[in-house]
Amino acid sequence: MEKSELAEVAVNRIERVFGEYPLYRRAHARGVIYKAKFTANGNAEGLTIAPHLQKGETEAFVRFSHSSPNPEWTDVMSPVKGMAVQFKLPNGKVTNIVGVNAPIFFARTPAAFTEMLGVVNSFKDGKPPLRELAELLIRYPESRAAVKILKKMHAPVSFATGIYHSMHAFYFLDQEGKRTPIKYEWIPDAGIETLDAKDLAEIPAGYYEQEIEKRVKAGTANFQLAIVLGKADDPTDDPTVEWPRERQRIIVGRLKIEELAEQTDGMKFDPTEMSDGILCSEDPILHFRKDAYSISHERRIAEKK
């Protein structure tokens, strides 16, 4: 089966499991987009020729989102939150960093991801039934680490108090063409803060969107961009494996969230859309996302028409 065909099967299964919601993204359906400004400090200049990582300012857009494909789920039913950043490059093109507040993904390959969607036919309160979960872990043992993290995960107090990981690896290219494996982390200026279980019942629908708007108006919704430097034995083709925590991190810039942007479905945050000086890794899930994002985008546009 061609990769694009498999991506269409995956999107169809997402719609079957979670329901069809015209005009919404097929994953991370509900979110809010802001204008932002990224200021690079120059620390990445020796590692990459990427223009937005050279010292200076770059205009950007940021989309904060809830992970569920179902926009009707309450805020706390989606403990995984997303932060997608789109940089406007000098040549008129864009490049993206797509992150979530979980460091790894639950499937190693597109085929495994699509098959897992076929196994899990129903979700209750955002979680699969225990019997189906047990079956998944037997068939896909590499998913155990991600499931363990998700079971312990607490939703952040705010979109602005989560740390967002790229999950996938990329390569930086310097002027000589030397490749350096990296991952991204968005680190909140406000600090990492999560909700306690006792607080969950008090969180109303739309809480996160209202809360982040207050922080943006106060000028307190900002992030540092860190790059995590991989070593030779760190996998770049497997998003189910977390790199060792002791890997070197370099702060390469700061993102200031400025104001609410036009909420447009025409904007696509494709994590494989790269600038010069950055390459996608061999991670098959990363490349698979390009097709899945395109299918979701095309369906939204067709529904709007």
C-alpha positions in Angstrom: 0.0 0.0 0.0 1.4 3.4 -0.9 2.1 5.8 1.9 -0.6 8.3 0.9 -3.1 5.4 0.7 -2.2 4.3 4.2 -2.5 7.9 5.5 -6.0 8.1 4.0 -6.9 4.8 5.8 -5.6 6.3 9.0 -7.6 9.5 8.7 -10.7 7.5 7.8 -10.2 5.4 11.0 -9.8 8.5 13.1 -13.1 9.7 11.8 -14.7 6.3 12.5 -13.4 6.1 16.1 -13.9 9.7 17.2 -16.6 10.8 14.9 -16.8 13.2 11.9 -16.7 16.9 12.6 -16.7 18.9 9.4 -14.4 22.0 9.2 -12.2 20.7 12.0 -8.7 19.3 11.9 -8.8 15.4 12.1 -6.4 15.6 15.1 -6.0 18.4 17.6 -9.4 19.6 16.4 -10.0 22.4 18.8 -7.3 25.1 19.2 -6.5 28.8 19.0 -4.0 30.7 16.9 -1.8 33.6 18.0 0.6 36.0 16.3 4.1 35.8 17.9 7.7 37.0 17.5 10.7 34.7 17.7 14.0 36.2 18.7 17.0 34.0 18.0 20.0 34.6 20.2 22.7 33.3 17.8 23.5 30.1 19.8 22.5 27.9 16.9 24.5 29.7 14.2 27.4 27.2 14.4 25.0 24.3 14.0 22.7 25.4 11.2 22.2 27.9 8.4 18.5 28.0 9.0 17.5 31.7 8.6 15.1 31.9 11.6 17.8 30.6 13.9 20.4 33.2 13.0 20.5 36.1 15.5 17.5 38.4 14.9 13.7 38.4 14.9 11.2 36.4 12.9 7.5 36.7 12.7 5.6 33.6 13.7 2.2 32.0 14.3 1.4 29.7 17.3 -1.5 27.3 17.6 -2.3 25.9 21.0 -4.6 22.9 20.9 -6.2 19.9 22.6 -5.2 16.6 21.2 -8.5 15.0 20.7 -10.0 14.7 17.1 -13.4 15.3 18.8 -13.9 19.0 19.4 -16.7 18.3 21.9 -14.4 16.6 24.5 -13.9 18.7 27.6 -10.5 20.3 28.2 -9.5 17.7 30.8 -10.4 14.7 28.6 -7.4 15.7 26.5 -4.4 15.9 28.9 -2.1 16.0 25.9 -1.9 19.6 24.6 -0.2 20.8 21.4 1.9 23.8 20.5 2.6 24.3 16.8 4.8 27.2 15.7 5.0 28.4 12.1 7.9 30.8 11.2 7.6 33.2 8.3 10.9 33.0 6.4 12.6 35.9 4.4 11.9 34.1 1.1 8.2 34.1 1.7 8.1 30.4 2.7 7.5 29.0 6.1 8.9 26.3 8.4 7.2 24.6 11.4 8.0 23.1 14.8 5.1 20.9 16.0 5.2 19.9 19.7 3.1 18.2 22.4 3.5 17.9 26.1 4.6 14.3 25.8 8.2 13.4 24.8 7.5 10.3 22.7 4.8 8.9 20.4 3.0 5.6 20.9 3.6 4.0 17.5 6.9 3.3 15.7 5.6 2.9 12.1 2.7 4.2 10.1 1.5 0.7 9.6 1.4 0.1 13.4 -0.3 3.4 14.0 -3.0 2.6 11.4 -3.5 -0.9 12.7 -3.8 0.4 16.3 -6.6 2.7 15.2 -8.3 -0.4 13.9 -8.0 -2.3 17.1 -9.2 0.5 19.3 -12.8 0.9 18.1 -14.2 2.8 21.0 -12.9 5.3 23.6 -14.4 6.2 26.9 -13.5 9.6 28.4 -10.4 9.8 26.3 -9.1 6.3 27.2 -9.4 2.9 25.5 -11.1 0.1 27.5 -8.6 -1.9 29.5 -9.0 -5.1 27.5 -8.2 -3.3 24.2 -5.3 -1.5 25.9 -3.8 -4.8 27.1 -4.2 -6.2 23.6 -2.4 -3.2 22.1 0.5 -3.5 24.5 0.9 -7.2 23.7 1.0 -6.6 19.9 3.0 -3.4 20.1 5.5 -3.7 23.1 7.3 -0.6 21.9 4.2 1.4 22.8 4.5 0.6 26.5 6.7 3.5 27.3 4.3 6.1 25.8 1.3 4.5 27.5 3.1 4.6 30.9 3.8 8.3 30.4 0.2 9.0 29.3 -1.2 7.1 32.3 0.7 9.3 34.7 0.3 12.6 32.8 -1.5 15.5 34.3 -2.9 18.3 32.1 -1.0 21.6 32.4 -2.5 24.4 34.4 -2.3 26.5 31.2 -1.2 26.2 27.6 1.6 28.5 28.8 2.8 26.1 31.6 3.5 23.0 29.5 6.8 21.9 28.1 6.3 20.9 24.4 8.5 18.3 22.7 9.0 17.7 19.0 9.0 13.9 19.6 10.7 13.5 16.2 14.3 14.0 15.5 15.7 16.4 12.9 19.1 17.2 11.5 20.8 20.6 11.6 23.1 21.4 8.7 26.0 23.9 9.0 27.8 25.7 6.3 30.0 22.7 5.5 27.1 20.4 5.4 27.8 18.7 8.7 24.8 17.0 10.2 23.8 17.3 13.9 20.8 15.2 15.2 18.5 17.4 17.3 15.1 17.5 19.0 13.2 20.6 20.0 11.7 21.6 23.3 9.6 24.7 24.0 10.2 25.6 27.7 7.7 28.0 29.3 8.9 31.2 31.0 6.1 30.7 33.5 7.5 27.4 34.6 6.0 23.9 34.3 2.8 23.6 36.3 0.2 20.8 36.0 -3.3 20.3 37.5 -3.9 18.1 40.5 -6.6 15.4 40.2 -8.8 17.3 42.6 -8.8 20.4 40.3 -10.1 18.5 37.2 -13.8 18.7 38.1 -13.6 22.5 38.3 -12.2 23.0 34.8 -15.0 24.3 32.5 -15.0 23.8 28.7 -13.0 26.6 27.1 -10.9 27.2 30.2 -7.6 26.9 28.4 -8.5 29.3 25.6 -9.8 31.9 28.1 -6.8 31.4 30.4 -4.1 31.8 27.7 -5.8 35.0 26.4 -5.4 36.5 29.9 -1.7 35.6 29.9 -1.1 37.0 26.4 -2.7 40.3 27.3 -0.5 40.4 30.4 2.6 39.6 28.3 3.3 36.4 30.3 2.8 33.7 27.7 6.3 33.2 26.4 8.7 30.3 25.7 12.4 29.6 25.3 13.3 27.3 22.4 15.8 24.6 23.4 17.5 22.2 21.0 18.5 18.8 22.4 21.8 17.5 20.9 21.7 13.9 20.0 24.6 11.5 20.1 25.6 8.7 17.7 23.6 6.0 19.6 20.4 8.1 20.0 17.8 6.8 17.6 16.6 9.3 14.9 14.1 6.9 13.3 12.0 5.8 16.3 9.6 8.2 18.0 8.7 5.7 20.7 12.2 6.0 22.3 13.1 9.0 24.5 16.7 10.3 24.3 18.5 10.2 27.6 17.6 13.2 29.9 21.2 14.1 30.3 21.7 15.2 26.7 23.0 18.7 26.2 20.3 21.4 25.7 21.1 24.8 24.1 18.7 27.7 24.4 18.6 29.2 20.8 15.8 31.8 21.1 12.7 33.2 22.8 9.1 33.2 21.5 6.8 36.1 22.6 3.1 35.5 22.1 1.7 38.9 21.1 -2.0 38.8 20.1 -4.9 36.7 18.8 -4.6 35.9 15.1 -7.3 35.2 12.5 -8.6 31.7 13.2 -8.2 30.2 9.7 -8.4 26.6 8.7 -6.2 27.4 5.7 -3.1 27.3 7.9 -1.3 24.0 7.9 1.4 23.2 10.5 3.2 20.5 8.6 6.2 19.3 10.7 8.1 18.2 7.6 8.1 21.7 6.0 11.7 22.6 6.5 13.9 25.6 5.9 17.4 25.5 4.5 19.8 24.2 7.1 17.3 21.6 8.6 16.5 18.1 7.3 13.8 15.6 8.4 15.2 12.5 10.0 14.5 9.0 8.9 11.6 8.7 11.3 8.8 7.1 9.2 6.0 8.5 11.4 7.4 12.0 10.8 7.1 11.5 7.0 3.7 9.9 7.3 2.4 13.0 9.1 2.9 15.0 5.9 0.4 12.9 4.0 -2.0 12.8 6.9 -1.9 16.5 7.4 -2.5 17.1 3.7 -5.5 14.8 3.7 -7.0 16.5 6.7 -6.4 20.0 5.2 -7.9 19.0 1.9 -11.1 17.7 3.6 -11.5 20.9 5.6 -11.1 23.1 2.6 -13.6 21.0 0.6 -16.1 21.1 3.5 -15.8 24.9 3.7 -16.6 25.2 0.0 
